[in-house]
Amino acid sequence: MILMIGVSDEEKKWIESSCKCPECPTKPKEEAKKAYCYNDRSEAKPNAVACICPTCDVYKNKNFLGTNYYCITGRPITKIAGAEVHEALGGGR
């Protein structure tokens, strides 16, 4: 399940179907999670191998820029708004 505030069910379905995380060489193979850009980083602490985020339609459609490797760094809102928002959205560790 993807945690998305203010996103319609139709948009969630599009994000899940367009997501390239499953084919990414950095994403931990044992993890089924998709859309790290919305879900937050991996609990498995992957090592950077080769990020394909910039080739993903979700990344392009949402105009994400700059740093990627969302499975390692967490969703963009975490980086933009800070730890308080991260924790409020259930991402506290």
N, C-alpha and C positions, 0 to 999 in steps of 0.2 A: 504494500500500500504506500502510495506517495503522499507525503504531508504537503498540502498546498492550500494556502489560505487565499480565498477570493478567486479560485479557479473552478470553472464549471466542470461537471462530470465529463462532458464532451471533450473539453480541453485536456483533462487528465488522461482520457483514452488516447488522444492524439499523441501526447507526450510519451506515454508508455509504448505505443506502437512505433514511434519515430526514434526512440532512444537507441543509441549505438553502444551503450555501456556493455551489453552482453558480449560483443565482439572485440572489446578493448583488451589489448595485451597487459595493461596495468591492473585492471580489475581482478581481484582475487577469484580464482576459478570456483572455489567452494561457495561463493556468495551469489545468491540469486537476485539481490537488489538491483533495481534499475534507477535511472535518472538521479544520479548523485547530485546533480545541479539543483534538484528539488528536495532530495531525501536526506542529504548530509553525507559526510564522509563514511568510509568503510570502517567497521569495527576491527577488521582483520589487519589494518595497518599495512597496506600494500607498498611495494617499492616501485618508484617511477621507472617504467620501461619505455613506453612510447604512448603518448596521449593522443587520442583521436577526437577529443571533444570539439575542436574547431571544424571537423568534418561533419558533425552531427547537425541534423535539421533543427533540433531543439535549440542548440547553442546559437545557430544562425538566426532562427526565428525570434528568439528572445533577445537578440542583439548583445549576447554576452561578449565581453572583450577581455583581453589580457590573460592573466593567469588562468589556467585550466586545471587539469588533474583534480577534478572535483571529488573523486573517490579518496584522494589524499587530503585535500585542503578543506573540503566542506562546500556547502552551497554558497553561491555568491552573496546572498543576503547576510550570511554570517560574517563575511569579510567586510561588507559595506557598513552594516549597522552595529556590529560589535557583539560581544559576548552576552549582553543583557537580552537582546532579541533572540539569540541562539538558545539560551536557556528557556526563555518564555515559550519558544516553539517546541520545547521538549528535547532539545539537544544537549542539555547539560551533562557533564560527565563526572 
